[in-house]
Protein backbone atom coordinates (compact mmCIF):
# COMPACT_ATOMS: atom_id res chain seq x y z
CA UNK A 1 0.00 0.00 0.00
CA UNK A 2 2.64 2.43 0.71
CA UNK A 3 4.04 2.00 -2.82
CA UNK A 4 0.56 2.58 -4.19
CA UNK A 5 0.17 5.65 -2.00
CA UNK A 6 3.58 6.86 -3.00
CA UNK A 7 2.71 6.45 -6.70
CA UNK A 8 -0.55 8.33 -6.25
CA UNK A 9 1.26 11.12 -4.41
CA UNK A 10 3.79 11.30 -7.26
CA UNK A 11 0.93 11.47 -9.80
CA UNK A 12 -0.80 14.13 -7.74
CA UNK A 13 2.42 16.17 -7.63
CA UNK A 14 2.76 15.88 -11.41
CA UNK A 15 -0.85 16.99 -11.94
CA UNK A 16 -0.40 19.91 -9.52
CA UNK A 17 2.90 20.92 -11.15
CA UNK A 18 1.30 20.76 -14.62
CA UNK A 19 -1.70 22.79 -13.44
CA UNK A 20 0.62 25.36 -11.83
CA UNK A 21 2.60 25.55 -15.06
CA UNK A 22 -0.56 26.12 -17.10
CA UNK A 23 -1.83 28.69 -14.59
CA UNK A 24 1.48 30.52 -14.81
CA UNK A 25 1.21 30.63 -18.61
CA UNK A 26 -2.40 31.88 -18.45
CA UNK A 27 -1.44 34.57 -15.93
CA UNK A 28 1.56 35.61 -18.05
CA UNK A 29 -0.59 35.88 -21.18
CA UNK A 30 -3.26 37.85 -19.27
CA UNK A 31 -0.61 40.15 -17.78
CA UNK A 32 0.90 40.76 -21.22
CA UNK A 33 -2.53 41.56 -22.62
CA UNK A 34 -3.18 43.94 -19.72
CA UNK A 35 0.15 45.68 -20.32
CA UNK A 36 -0.67 46.04 -24.03
CA UNK A 37 -4.09 47.44 -23.16
CA UNK A 38 -2.56 49.97 -20.78
CA UNK A 39 0.00 50.97 -23.44
CA UNK A 40 -2.76 51.48 -26.00
CA UNK A 41 -4.83 53.42 -23.47
CA UNK A 42 -1.87 55.59 -22.54
CA UNK A 43 -1.03 56.17 -26.19
CA UNK A 44 -4.64 57.01 -26.95
CA UNK A 45 -4.91 59.30 -23.94
CA UNK A 46 -1.63 60.95 -24.82
CA UNK A 47 -2.75 61.38 -28.41
CA UNK A 48 -6.07 62.81 -27.27
CA UNK A 49 -4.27 65.15 -24.89
CA UNK A 50 -1.88 66.29 -27.61
CA UNK A 51 -4.79 66.78 -30.00
CA UNK A 52 -6.66 68.84 -27.40
CA UNK A 53 -3.60 71.01 -26.86
CA UNK A 54 -3.28 71.56 -30.62
CA UNK A 55 -6.99 72.41 -30.91
CA UNK A 56 -6.76 74.78 -27.95
CA UNK A 57 -3.72 76.50 -29.46
CA UNK A 58 -5.44 76.88 -32.83
CA UNK A 59 -8.58 78.16 -31.09
CA UNK A 60 -6.56 80.80 -29.23
CA UNK A 61 -4.93 81.81 -32.50
CA UNK A 62 -8.35 81.98 -34.16
CA UNK A 63 -9.70 84.18 -31.35
CA UNK A 64 -6.75 86.55 -31.80
CA UNK A 65 -7.27 86.65 -35.58
CA UNK A 66 -10.97 87.45 -35.10
CA UNK A 67 -10.12 90.21 -32.62
CA UNK A 68 -7.62 91.76 -35.05
CA UNK A 69 -10.11 91.41 -37.90
CA UNK A 70 -12.82 93.08 -35.83
CA UNK A 71 -10.49 95.96 -34.96
CA UNK A 72 -9.53 96.40 -38.61
CA UNK A 73 -13.15 96.14 -39.74
CA UNK A 74 -14.25 98.74 -37.19
CA UNK A 75 -11.55 101.12 -38.38
CA UNK A 76 -12.49 100.55 -42.03
CA UNK A 77 -16.18 101.09 -41.31
CA UNK A 78 -15.34 104.28 -39.44
CA UNK A 79 -13.31 105.52 -42.42
CA UNK A 80 -16.17 104.72 -44.80
CA UNK A 81 -18.69 106.49 -42.57
CA UNK A 82 -16.61 109.67 -42.52
CA UNK A 83 -16.21 109.61 -46.33
CA UNK A 84 -19.92 108.95 -46.82
CA UNK A 85 -20.81 111.89 -44.55
CA UNK A 86 -18.55 114.16 -46.62
CA UNK A 87 -20.08 112.93 -49.90
CA UNK A 88 -23.62 113.30 -48.54
CA UNK A 89 -22.86 116.88 -47.51
CA UNK A 90 -21.59 117.69 -50.99
CA UNK A 91 -24.63 116.04 -52.60
CA UNK A 92 -27.03 118.05 -50.44
CA UNK A 93 -25.14 121.28 -51.14
CA UNK A 94 -24.72 120.82 -54.89
CA UNK A 95 -28.09 119.12 -55.30
CA UNK A 96 -29.86 121.96 -53.52
CA UNK A 97 -27.99 124.52 -55.61
CA UNK A 98 -28.89 122.73 -58.85
CA UNK A 99 -32.55 122.55 -57.84
CA UNK A 100 -32.55 126.29 -57.09
CA UNK A 101 -30.85 126.98 -60.44
CA UNK A 102 -33.38 124.79 -62.27
CA UNK A 103 -36.20 126.67 -60.57
CA UNK A 104 -34.75 130.04 -61.61
CA UNK A 105 -34.15 128.84 -65.18
CA UNK A 106 -37.72 127.52 -65.31
CA UNK A 107 -39.13 130.87 -64.17
CA UNK A 108 -36.96 132.79 -66.65
CA UNK A 109 -38.01 130.52 -69.53
CA UNK A 110 -41.65 130.76 -68.54
CA UNK A 111 -41.40 134.57 -68.35
CA UNK A 112 -39.78 134.91 -71.77
CA UNK A 113 -42.06 132.37 -73.47
CA UNK A 114 -45.32 134.08 -72.58
C-alpha contacts under 8 A as a table, 3 or more apart, distances in Angstrom:
res1	aa1	res2	aa2	distance
1	X	4	X	4.96
1	X	5	X	5.99
2	X	5	X	4.88
2	X	6	X	5.84
3	X	6	X	4.88
3	X	7	X	6.06
4	X	7	X	5.09
4	X	8	X	6.20
5	X	8	X	5.08
5	X	9	X	6.08
6	X	9	X	5.05
6	X	10	X	6.16
7	X	10	X	4.99
7	X	11	X	6.16
8	X	11	X	4.97
8	X	12	X	6.00
9	X	12	X	4.94
9	X	13	X	6.10
10	X	13	X	5.08
10	X	14	X	6.27
11	X	14	X	5.04
11	X	15	X	6.18
12	X	15	X	5.08
12	X	16	X	6.06
13	X	16	X	5.04
13	X	17	X	5.93
14	X	17	X	5.04
14	X	18	X	6.03
15	X	18	X	5.10
15	X	19	X	6.06
16	X	19	X	5.04
16	X	20	X	6.01
17	X	20	X	5.04
17	X	21	X	6.07
18	X	21	X	4.99
18	X	22	X	6.19
19	X	22	X	5.08
19	X	23	X	6.01
20	X	23	X	4.97
20	X	24	X	6.02
21	X	24	X	5.10
21	X	25	X	6.35
22	X	25	X	5.07
22	X	26	X	6.19
23	X	26	X	5.04
23	X	27	X	6.04
24	X	27	X	5.12
24	X	28	X	6.03
25	X	28	X	5.02
25	X	29	X	6.12
26	X	29	X	5.17
26	X	30	X	6.09
27	X	30	X	5.02
27	X	31	X	5.94
28	X	31	X	5.05
28	X	32	X	6.08
29	X	32	X	5.10
29	X	33	X	6.17
30	X	33	X	5.05
30	X	34	X	6.11
31	X	34	X	4.96
31	X	35	X	6.13
32	X	35	X	5.06
32	X	36	X	6.19
33	X	36	X	5.06
33	X	37	X	6.11
34	X	37	X	5.00
34	X	38	X	6.16
35	X	38	X	5.10
35	X	39	X	6.15
36	X	39	X	5.01
36	X	40	X	6.15
37	X	40	X	5.11
37	X	41	X	6.03
38	X	41	X	4.93
38	X	42	X	5.93
39	X	42	X	5.06
39	X	43	X	5.97
40	X	43	X	5.01
40	X	44	X	5.92
41	X	44	X	5.00
41	X	45	X	5.90
42	X	45	X	5.00
42	X	46	X	5.83
43	X	46	X	5.00
43	X	47	X	5.92
44	X	47	X	4.98
44	X	48	X	5.99
45	X	48	X	4.97
45	X	49	X	5.96
46	X	49	X	4.96
46	X	50	X	6.03
47	X	50	X	5.05
47	X	51	X	5.99
48	X	51	X	4.99
48	X	52	X	6.06
49	X	52	X	5.07
49	X	53	X	6.22
50	X	53	X	5.09
50	X	54	X	6.23
51	X	54	X	5.05
51	X	55	X	6.11
52	X	55	X	5.01
52	X	56	X	5.97
53	X	56	X	5.04
53	X	57	X	6.08
54	X	57	X	5.09
54	X	58	X	6.15
55	X	58	X	5.11
55	X	59	X	5.97
56	X	59	X	4.96
56	X	60	X	6.16
57	X	60	X	5.16
57	X	61	X	6.24
58	X	61	X	4.96
58	X	62	X	6.02
59	X	62	X	4.91
59	X	63	X	6.13
60	X	63	X	5.07
60	X	64	X	6.29
61	X	64	X	5.12
61	X	65	X	6.20
62	X	65	X	5.00
62	X	66	X	6.14
63	X	66	X	5.13
63	X	67	X	6.18
64	X	67	X	5.05
64	X	68	X	6.20
65	X	68	X	5.14
65	X	69	X	6.00
66	X	69	X	4.92
66	X	70	X	5.97
67	X	70	X	5.08
67	X	71	X	6.21
68	X	71	X	5.09
68	X	72	X	6.16
69	X	72	X	5.08
69	X	73	X	5.92
70	X	73	X	4.98
70	X	74	X	5.99
71	X	74	X	5.18
71	X	75	X	6.28
72	X	75	X	5.14
72	X	76	X	6.13
73	X	76	X	5.01
73	X	77	X	6.01
74	X	77	X	5.13
74	X	78	X	6.08
75	X	78	X	5.05
75	X	79	X	6.22
76	X	79	X	5.06
76	X	80	X	6.22
77	X	80	X	5.04
77	X	81	X	6.08
78	X	81	X	5.09
78	X	82	X	6.34
79	X	82	X	5.31
79	X	83	X	6.36
80	X	83	X	5.13
80	X	84	X	6.01
81	X	84	X	5.06
81	X	85	X	6.13
82	X	85	X	5.16
82	X	86	X	6.38
83	X	86	X	5.12
83	X	87	X	6.22
84	X	87	X	5.03
84	X	88	X	5.96
85	X	88	X	5.08
85	X	89	X	6.15
86	X	89	X	5.17
86	X	90	X	6.39
87	X	90	X	5.11
87	X	91	X	6.14
88	X	91	X	5.00
88	X	92	X	6.15
89	X	92	X	5.23
89	X	93	X	6.14
90	X	93	X	5.05
90	X	94	X	5.90
90	X	95	X	7.93
91	X	94	X	5.30
91	X	95	X	5.37
91	X	96	X	7.95
92	X	95	X	5.09
92	X	96	X	5.72
93	X	96	X	5.33
93	X	97	X	6.21
94	X	97	X	4.98
94	X	98	X	6.06
95	X	98	X	5.12
95	X	99	X	6.17
96	X	99	X	5.13
96	X	100	X	6.23
97	X	100	X	5.12
97	X	101	X	6.13
98	X	101	X	4.94
98	X	102	X	6.01
99	X	102	X	5.03
99	X	103	X	6.15
100	X	103	X	5.06
100	X	104	X	6.26
101	X	104	X	5.09
101	X	105	X	6.07
102	X	105	X	5.05
102	X	106	X	5.96
103	X	106	X	5.05
103	X	107	X	6.26
104	X	107	X	5.15
104	X	108	X	6.16
105	X	108	X	5.06
105	X	109	X	6.05
106	X	109	X	5.19
106	X	110	X	6.03
107	X	110	X	5.04
107	X	111	X	6.02
108	X	111	X	5.07
108	X	112	X	6.22
109	X	112	X	5.24
109	X	113	X	5.94
110	X	113	X	5.20
110	X	114	X	6.39
111	X	114	X	5.79
